[in-house]
Amino acid sequence: MADSNVVHLQGGLTVPTAAFELALALERRGLKMHLEDGGQTLVVTPPELLTTADCADCRRLKPHLIALVCYTPTDVHLFDSSVRFPEHGPVDWTVGS
């Protein structure tokens, strides 16, 4: 059973769902995150688009947001030949089925 409180990303990074959803919500609103001071300072721009709640959430989830900013997925993709699929998964993709 999957834990709905965390998101498991390719390559092994696991973050709280709240951090993942916050990062997506900020990005959807046109905000960008990056790190300064050797990865110790999380910067979100433009700051005028941040709400008080956003700032509180960023402070609370800072270590996880930093991990997401630093995250680089592995280079394995769905259509790479190195990806292996079970013969019969939950959906049968056989032509004519």
ZIHU-V437776 format. One line per field, one symbol per residue. ss: DSSP state (h for helix, s for strand, l for the rest). phi: phi as a letter, one per 20 degrees, with the letter a starting at -180 (. if undefined). psi: psi as a letter, one per 40 degrees, with the letter a starting at -180 (. if undefined). Layout:
ss->???
phi->???
psi->???
This chain:
ss->lllllssslllllssshhhhhhhhhhhhlllsssssllllssssslhhhllhhhhhhhhhlhhhhhhhhhlllllllllllllllllllllllllll
phi->.fefecdddgnofccfggffffgfffffenecdbdclmnededdcfffefeffgffffffdggffffffffcffeecgefffeddfgcefceeffne
psi->hiheeihhiheehhiiddddddddddddeeiiiiiiffedhhhhihdeehidddddddddeddddddddehhiiehideieehhiidhadhhehhe.
